């Protein structure tokens, strides 16, 4: 017969095991969230050249990646056909020289196949990021590029764009520093709906992977749990309905890239930045 002390110890042990299991599950989810935005997760050197490995839903084993991927769902494509033209193949050896007035207001407009998205840019808080974004837009770098990743679960609700290759591997050839990571809007590990932020390849651990933003950015259409590792550089002023329409159409994992690609045909026909 089991004594009261033995029963108490057994119950305490079972409670501890349940707590450990919940903690492990929470850590795995947090790890996936932290890495899901990474545009690139590893850099290898081969024959003196940088070789970038696609992130997709990276950060763990293949089994974890599959578990993190949203369940494929299909809905009618709510978007129009892309305008004629092909994605940019341009790259540059270094970050463009500062050409914006950091004391002036700037706005961006993304004319997409799904509708127009307006953005107020924070030139004063994120000068390198806004300067790079304006430079790339002026060079037509974003034009005719597909938004390649849509995340609709794990507490993360974002559309990621800015890679002309449409694979998550594309870069403009240079990187920019992290900025504005202490923005008061990023409270409690949440990027609020309407935030526009840079993707990067920070792995959450190694400082050498910081300051690794390039051209890829993400649009937050619903409050999202993320640590403050991604430069917030703008706020959506119009087009949240466009993002919700894209999200409603769902996403499916692309077997070639590993990205949770939107089912909707989301292509930036034209990106522009102007001084207000």
C-alpha positions in Angstrom: 0.0 0.0 0.0 1.3 3.4 -1.0 1.9 5.8 2.0 0.8 9.4 2.1 4.4 10.6 1.8 5.1 8.3 -1.2 1.9 9.6 -2.9 2.9 13.2 -2.3 6.3 12.6 -3.8 4.7 10.8 -6.8 2.3 13.7 -7.4 5.2 16.3 -7.0 7.3 14.3 -9.5 4.4 14.2 -12.0 3.8 17.9 -11.6 7.5 18.6 -12.2 7.5 16.5 -15.3 4.5 18.3 -16.7 6.1 21.7 -16.0 9.3 20.6 -17.7 7.3 19.4 -20.7 5.4 22.7 -21.0 8.6 24.6 -20.7 10.2 22.6 -23.5 7.3 23.1 -25.8 7.3 26.9 -25.1 11.0 27.1 -25.7 10.6 25.3 -29.1 7.8 27.6 -30.1 9.8 30.7 -29.1 12.8 29.4 -31.1 10.7 29.0 -34.2 9.2 32.4 -33.8 12.6 34.0 -33.4 14.0 32.4 -36.5 11.0 32.6 -38.8 11.7 36.1 -39.8 15.4 35.4 -40.6 16.0 36.1 -44.3 19.2 34.1 -44.1 20.3 31.8 -41.3 23.8 30.8 -42.1 26.8 32.1 -44.0 29.4 29.8 -45.3 32.6 30.6 -47.2 33.4 28.6 -50.2 36.3 29.4 -52.6 36.4 32.9 -51.0 32.8 33.7 -51.8 29.9 34.0 -49.5 27.3 31.3 -49.9 23.9 32.0 -48.3 21.7 29.2 -47.1 18.0 29.8 -47.3 16.1 30.2 -44.1 12.6 29.1 -44.8 11.2 28.2 -41.3 14.7 27.6 -40.0 16.3 27.2 -36.7 15.8 23.5 -35.9 15.6 20.1 -37.4 13.6 19.2 -40.6 11.0 17.7 -38.4 10.7 20.9 -36.3 10.4 22.9 -39.5 7.6 20.8 -40.8 5.8 21.1 -37.5 6.2 24.9 -37.7 4.9 25.2 -41.2 1.2 26.2 -41.5 -1.2 23.6 -42.7 -1.8 24.2 -46.5 -5.1 25.7 -47.2 -6.5 27.0 -50.4 -8.9 29.8 -51.2 -9.6 31.7 -54.4 -6.7 34.0 -55.4 -7.9 37.5 -54.4 -5.2 39.3 -56.4 -4.7 40.5 -60.0 -2.1 39.4 -62.5 1.3 41.1 -62.1 2.3 44.0 -64.4 4.6 43.1 -67.2 8.3 43.1 -66.3 10.8 40.9 -64.5 12.4 41.2 -61.0 15.7 43.1 -60.5 19.0 41.3 -60.7 21.0 44.3 -59.5 23.4 44.2 -56.5 25.8 46.7 -55.0 29.1 46.2 -53.2 28.3 48.4 -50.2 25.6 50.3 -48.4 24.5 53.4 -50.4 25.7 56.8 -49.2 23.3 58.7 -46.9 21.0 60.7 -49.2 17.9 61.4 -47.1 17.1 64.2 -44.8 16.7 62.6 -41.4 14.7 65.5 -40.1 12.1 65.3 -42.9 9.1 63.0 -43.2 9.1 60.3 -45.9 6.4 58.0 -47.2 6.5 54.9 -49.2 3.9 53.3 -51.5 3.8 49.7 -52.5 1.6 49.2 -55.5 0.8 45.4 -55.5 -1.3 43.0 -57.4 -3.5 42.8 -54.3 -3.9 46.6 -53.6 -1.9 49.6 -52.5 -0.1 49.7 -49.2 1.0 53.1 -47.8 3.8 53.4 -45.3 5.1 56.3 -43.1 8.9 55.9 -42.8 10.8 56.7 -39.6 13.9 58.4 -41.2 14.9 60.0 -37.9 14.8 56.7 -35.9 16.2 54.4 -38.6 18.2 56.5 -41.0 20.3 53.7 -42.5 17.3 51.5 -43.0 15.1 54.2 -44.6 18.0 55.5 -46.7 18.6 52.0 -48.1 14.9 51.3 -48.6 14.6 54.6 -50.5 17.7 53.8 -52.6 16.4 50.4 -53.5 13.0 51.6 -54.4 14.5 54.3 -56.6 16.6 51.7 -58.4 13.5 49.6 -59.1 14.9 46.8 -57.0 11.5 45.9 -55.4 9.5 46.2 -58.7 8.1 43.0 -60.0 9.2 41.1 -56.9 7.0 38.5 -55.2 6.3 38.6 -51.5 7.6 35.2 -50.7 6.5 34.4 -47.1 3.3 34.6 -45.2 3.1 33.5 -41.6 -0.3 33.0 -40.0 0.3 31.1 -36.8 2.6 30.6 -33.8 1.6 34.1 -32.6 3.3 35.5 -35.7 1.3 37.3 -38.4 3.5 38.8 -41.1 3.9 39.1 -44.9 7.6 39.2 -45.9 8.7 40.9 -49.1 11.8 42.5 -50.6 13.6 39.6 -52.3 13.6 39.7 -56.1 14.5 36.1 -56.2 11.4 35.2 -54.3 13.2 32.5 -52.3 14.3 34.1 -49.1 17.9 34.0 -50.3 18.1 37.3 -52.1 20.2 40.2 -50.9 21.2 43.6 -52.5 24.8 42.7 -52.0 25.3 44.7 -48.8 24.1 44.8 -45.2 22.8 47.6 -43.0 23.0 48.0 -39.2 20.2 47.2 -36.8 18.4 50.3 -35.6 15.6 51.5 -33.4 15.5 48.3 -31.4 14.4 50.2 -28.3 11.4 51.8 -29.9 8.8 52.1 -27.2 6.2 50.6 -29.5 7.9 47.2 -29.1 6.5 46.5 -25.7 6.4 43.0 -24.1 8.1 41.3 -27.0 5.3 42.3 -29.4 5.5 44.0 -32.8 2.1 45.7 -33.1 -0.1 45.5 -36.1 0.9 48.0 -38.7 4.6 47.8 -38.1 7.1 47.6 -41.0 10.4 46.0 -40.0 13.5 44.6 -41.5 14.3 40.9 -41.8 17.8 39.9 -41.0 19.9 36.8 -40.3 20.4 37.2 -36.6 20.2 33.8 -35.0 19.3 34.9 -31.6 22.6 33.8 -30.1 25.7 35.0 -31.9 26.5 38.7 -32.1 28.3 38.3 -35.3 25.0 37.6 -37.0 23.6 41.0 -36.0 23.6 44.1 -38.3 22.7 41.7 -41.2 19.6 43.4 -42.7 19.5 43.7 -46.5 16.5 44.3 -48.6 13.9 41.9 -47.1 11.2 43.5 -44.9 8.0 42.3 -43.3 4.6 43.9 -42.8 2.8 43.0 -39.5 -1.0 42.7 -40.1 -1.8 41.6 -36.5 0.1 41.9 -33.2 3.0 39.4 -33.3 5.2 37.9 -30.6 8.8 38.7 -31.5 11.8 39.7 -29.6 13.1 43.3 -30.5 15.8 42.1 -32.9 14.3 43.5 -36.1 14.6 47.1 -37.1 11.1 48.8 -37.1 11.4 51.6 -39.7 7.8 52.4 -40.7 4.1 52.3 -40.0 1.4 51.2 -42.3 -1.0 54.1 -43.0 -3.2 52.4 -45.6 -3.7 48.9 -46.9 -4.3 46.8 -43.8 -7.4 45.5 -45.6 -5.0 44.4 -48.4 -2.9 42.4 -45.9 -5.9 40.8 -44.3 -7.2 39.8 -47.7 -3.8 38.1 -48.4 -3.8 36.4 -45.0 -7.3 35.1 -45.5 -6.3 33.3 -48.7 -3.8 31.3 -46.5 -0.4 29.9 -47.2 1.3 26.7 -48.2 4.9 25.4 -47.8 6.9 25.7 -50.9 8.7 22.3 -51.2 11.6 23.9 -53.1 12.3 26.9 -50.8 10.7 25.8 -47.5 8.9 29.1 -47.3 5.3 29.3 -46.2 4.4 31.1 -49.4 1.1 33.0 -49.7 -1.6 31.3 -51.8 -2.4 34.8 -53.1 -0.3 36.1 -56.0 1.4 38.9 -54.1 3.7 40.9 -56.4 5.0 44.4 -55.9 4.4 46.0 -59.2 5.9 49.3 -58.1 7.6 50.6 -55.0 8.2 54.3 -54.5 9.5 56.6 -51.7 9.0 60.3 -51.5 9.8 63.2 -49.2 6.5 64.4 -47.8 
